[in-house]
Amino acid sequence: MATAKLEMKGAGKESAGSASVVSPSDAAGLFCGDVSERTRVSSCGFDKGGAVKRVDHGFVLPPNFLEPLQKPPVLTPMPISMRPVAPPPIPFHQMRSVAPVTKFCPLRPPSTVPLAVAPSAVRPARPPTRPVMDVGRTEVNGCKQFWKAGDYEGPAESSSSFSAEIDHVRVHPKFLHSNATSHKWALGALAELLDNSMDEVCNGATFVSIDVLENPKDKTKMLLVEDNGGGMDPNKMRQCMSLGYSMKSKSANTIGQYGNGFKTSTMRLGADVIVFSRCQRKNEMGPTQSIGMLSYTFLKNTGKQDIIVPMVDYQKRGDTWHQIEKSSSAAWKTNMDSILQWSPYCSEDDLLQQFNLMFDQGTRIIIYNLWDNDEGHLELDFVTDAQDIQIGGANRDEKKIKMAENFPNSRHFLTYHHSLRSYASILYLRLPQGFRMILRGKEIEHHNIVNDMMLQEEKTYRPQPGPDGVPKNPNIFAVVTIGFVKDATSHIDVQGFNVYHKNRLIKPFWRVWNAAGSDGRGVIGVLEANFIEPAHDKQGFERTTVLNRLEARLLHIQKTY
């Protein structure tokens, strides 16, 4: 019987390298785990074939299985100086768009392949990366709350894979959310849309209507803001959807100036907005009507790395409306298919029906997928008052709401922060003649806070000219009207100055005197200061030297009143 020499290592055994003799059957037991000590085969030779046979199970070890293992090579790290250097990234301005964005709404494939195209050149259609989603109450990244919807975790897409066939601006979609965070207050965002309608007075606007609609796809609430101003032609519509573009800054009698209000306000109120606008301007194009969709839901759920804004336009020839194909009919259809998939409307006829609800000119803005509050309910409350839109949840101060019923002259101070009807009534110092604001079918009654005062006084403030202030101009001044609120006899803690800029309320009830006791209580004021610049959200002013001097002057006026 053949034998093999095995090296044994263990407590009380021979030292490493010594040998002992075992039988082939014992060797087979060693490899099957029948011994408790670790062993290593140092040589072979049980039979001429170099294999060991187990009689019990017929197991055959492969040749050279019992040979000693070779020591693994020692790996040493490569010096940093010898490592290959990765090629530099391609500069952003040199990137080229090569792939159309059609996976979110693919065009219908042709029934046959053109004869001029070789079969081998036809690419097979890519399988869809995700099922088609209904726009409905689509959750943006699994979250319906505005302040938690900023994380952009959609499927990755190349930054250069935007389509030249769809109107777009080269800005990442996450900027839509971060840009809208400038509005801490939902009613302040709504006021931005009222400003746009007010600026259309010069183009014939006579009203702005704010109402609540029902989403035909999922029966959720939508917000409507509509006016009968001059409307927007196709070029103006694209400028409206662009970031930072504004023609208003060149006009002295308009409120908006940054070209950012529409985007920040609509995205603050809801995840998506669709705009219908009809324009009757007598130019080479004639009457036009346009549809544009700015959808955060669409951008996130399709993983876009650029802001894609689908738009379609129509031109009136005679008595009928015809499509305006800026590049091709296929591009027009791609835009239309995107709008139908991600908007509340299911067909082109449903979209065109919105124009039938409008006048000969004007703009109709519909915001859908409205944001929720921390309690999981809609941030905007449409239920408490059927003729108002209010802020719900923890932001409501029920104590002030009850006090407003007993103190009518302090009602706006107590309710403007949660009631759109109350806030909109004091939003403008003067309302243009013949212009109406209608909220849920009822006209908003304009209110001048001066009418809530008694023992009124007027003070004139002229800002100090200088290099860090305003230019020397005798026509730059502000008339401050100050007085006691008529409810001051009831010792209500109402005070502050209402500061307007170009007829628009920027700081309501600005408290400049924070006395420890009751000093200053009951004193309110109104002024229009066009020499200081409002912040982007129009809820305050830029902190400048001019503003600091105005604040100091108002404090002096209140203390000496």
C-alpha positions, 0 to 999 in steps of 0.5 A: 500500500502506498504511503504519503508523508504529511506535515503535522502542526499543533500543540504537543506535535512535532515542529513544522517541517517534520514528517509522519507517515499515514495511510491513504485512507487516513489521508482521505479522512484528513481532507474530509474534516475527520481530524481536529488538527490542521494538516498540510500535504507535503508530497504525493505518490499514493499511486502511479496516476497521482490521484487518491481514491476514496473507497467509501464514496468513489471520490477522485482528487484531481491531479496535482491537487496535493501539491504544495500551494505557491506563495501569492505574489506581494502586491505593492501600490503604484507610486502616485507619480506613476499613476495614469492621469484621467482626462480633464472633463469637457467644459460645459460650453463645449457640450453638444446635445445629441439625443432628443428627450423623447423617452418620457413621451415617445412618438408613435413608431412608423409602420414601415422602415423607409427604403433608403435606410438599411435595416442594419442602421435601424436602432431597436426601440429602447424599453421604457425605464418606468411605466407611464405615470398619471399626472394626478396627485403625482408625488414629487420625489415621494413628498408633497410638502414644498419645504421637503421637495428640493432633493432631486433624485430622479433617474440619471440623465446626461446633461447634454441629452436635452432636445433641440425640438423642445423649448428649454432654458439651460438651468437644472430643475432643482433651481426651480425649487430653490428659487421659489424658497424666496417666498416664505409665505404662500399668500406672498406668492399669490400676490406676485400673480396679482401684480402681473395682472395689475401691470396689464392694466396698460394693455386693457385689463379690467379684472383679475380673477382668482378661483379654485378648479377641479383637476379632471384627471384626479379630482384634486384642487387647482388654483386659477389666476386669470385676467383679460390683459393683452396676453402673450404672443409666442415670443412673450410666452417664452420670455415669461418662462425664461428666468430673469427676463423682464421688460417691466424694468424699463417701465416706471409704472410697473411693479415687477422688475426682476423677471422672476416673479412668475416662476417663484410664485407658481412653483411656491404654490404648486409643483406644476403650472400650465399657462394659456394666453391669447394675444390680439396684437396687430403684427405680422403674425396676427392673433395668436394663442399659446400653451406652455407648461412648467412642470416640476413633476415632469422634470423630476420623474423623467430625470431631466438635467435641464429645465424643459418647457413644452410649448405649442402655439396657434395662429388665426387665419380667417376664422380658424386656428392653425398650428405654428410649427417652429421647427417641424410637425414632429417637434410640435407633436412632441411638445403636445404629447408632453403637455397631454401626459403631464397636464390635467387635460387628456386631449388637444380639444380639452386644452383648446376648450380653455380658450373658449372660457377666456375673452378675446385676449388675456392669460389663464394660469392654472397651478396644480399638484398644490403643496401640502403642509406639515399635517398632510393637508393642502397648504391653502385652505379652500373649505373654511370660507367658500369666498376666500383662500386662507392659510391652514394648519399651524400658521392660523392664529385662531385668537386673532381671528376671533378678535377681528370679529369684535374690532373691525378697524383692526381687522386687517392687522389681525387677519391679513397673514392668513386670509387672501381676501384681507391681504389683497384688499390692502395690497395696493394703495390705489386701485386703477379706475374700473379695475376689479379683483374677484376672489372665488366669484366675489369682488374684493373690496379695496381698503385704505388703512388711513380710514382706520386711523383717528387723530391723523397727522402728516409728515414729509420725509426727504431722503438724504442725498449722497453717494450711498443714498439717493440722488439729489432730487426735490421730487424724491420724498415720502408723505407719512400719514400717522395716527391712532387706530380707532380700536386703540381705546380697547388697548389692542397691541396694534402698531406699525407702518405700512410701506408701499413701493410703486403702489404695492404694499411691501412691508405691512405693519412694520414695527420700528419701535419695540418698546418694553412697555406699552409705548407706541401701542395703537399707532399705525402709519402709511407711506409710499417710498419709491426711493428704496428697493424691494427684495425679490419676494416683495415682502421686505426691502433690501437692507441699505443705508437708505432703508436704515435712515428711513427706519430711524426717521420713522422711529423718531416720528412715532416717538414724537407723535 
